Every structure is written in C-alpha cells, then in structure tokens.
Amino acid sequence: MSETTQQQPTDITHELETLRRTNGELIAKNATRKAQIAKLEATITALQSKLTETDASLRKLTVEVPLRQVAEQSSTAPDLFIQELMKSYKVESVDGKLALQTLEGKAVMVDGKPVPFEHQAMLQFLTDEANPQAQVFRVIMVGSRASGGASATSRAVASVIRPKPAHRFGLR
C-alpha cells in the first residue's frame, strides 16, 4: 500500500501541473480574445460613424438638394416653404425617386395616385382646398414667374405696325 500512496501524490502533482498549464493557456487565449474583441468594437464604432456621415451626405445629395431646388422654384421664400412643408410632410427617396410622404411614412395620394415631387403637382396639391395648410401655401407659393416684363411695349408694337416710308430717289 505504501507504493500506491506514493504514486497517488505524484499522479496528483502531475495532474495538478497539467491543470495549471492548461489553465494558463486558457487565460492567455482569453486575454487574446478580449483584446481582439476590443479591437473589433473600436472598428465597429469607427465604421458606424463613417456610415452616419455617409448617410447624411447621401441624404443631402438625394433629398435635401432637390427639395431646395423645388422650394426655390415654387416659392419666393424657400426656407419658409421647406419649414411649412416639413410640419406635415416629409420627402423621402423611394425606389430612386423622391416622394412626398406624411409624417407617418405613407405616400401622399390624390385620386389614388401619389403626388409627384415636381413644382406643378405640388402646387396643385398644396394649394388645394382639401389641404389644411392651403391658405399658408397659397401665400408663399408662386404659380408662375411670368410678370410680363419681357413683353413688347406699345411703342415697339406701334413701330412694327406702322409701315416704314419708302425712299424716293430722283426728280419729282
């Protein structure tokens, strides 16, 4: 029995050394994985900030610039036009085309068709009596920029109508 008792402590010591070595290896692997996780989390944060910047610039190019162009075309006060429009509606890109939507995200429909995002269609929709903000939009929207400033004056018309005298040469 003394031999088995002597073998047990050496077996236990050997097993204890193996467990300690395995534990050290697992702790080292765990530290490596934690470092890798921290590195990946930093990468995720950087990529999310880039994504946010890219989304903002993409929205500016695809939505805000065309909205500004329509506002400048449709109104004498484009900033006020955009402000009043955004109180009840939003402009989003749907299938590559700009669409006027309610704040809930539903397409704005007239006679079962979505309102196109263009000057004349928006003018008709926003100034229509059915629109609750029609009175505001009638004041700030321009139906036509034609002022008659380039029309012919009465003098020009008179000169066109009056025949020019023929030149007579020779004796009379």
Residue, then its C-alpha position, 0 to 999 in steps of 0.5 A: m500500500s505504501e507504493t500506491t500512496q506514493q504514486q497517488p501524490t505524484d499522479i496528483t502533482h502531475e495532474l495538478e501541473t497539467l491543470r495549471r498549464t492548461n489553465g494558463e493557456l486558457i487565460a492567455k487565449n482569453a486575454t487574446r480574445k478580449a483584446q481582439i474583441a476590443k479591437l473589433e468594437a473600436t472598428i465597429t464604432a469607427l465604421q458606424s460613424k463613417l456610415t452616419e456621415t455617409d448617410a447624411s451626405l447621401r441624404k443631402l445629395t438625394v433629398e435635401v438638394p432637390l427639395r431646395q431646388v423645388a422650394e426655390q422654384s415654387s416659392t419666393a421664400p424657400d426656407l419658409f416653404i421647406q419649414e411649412l412643408m416639413k410640419s406635415y410632410k416629409v420627402e423621402s427617396v423611394d425606389g430612386k425617386l423622391a416622394l412626398q410622404t406624411l409624417e407617418g411614412k405613407a405616400v401622399m395620394v390624390d385620386g389614388k395616385p401619389v403626388p409627384f415631387e415636381h413644382q406643378a403637382m405640388l402646387q396643385f396639391l398644396t394649394d388645394e382646398a382639401n389641404p389644411q395648410a392651403q391658405v399658408f401655401r397659397v401665400i408663399m407659393v408662386g404659380s408662375r414667374a411670368s410678370g410680363g416684363a419681357s413683353a413688347t411695349s406699345r411703342a415697339v408694337a406701334s413701330v412694327i405696325r406702322p409701315k416704314p416710308a419708302h425712299r424716293f430717289g430722283l426728280r419729282 
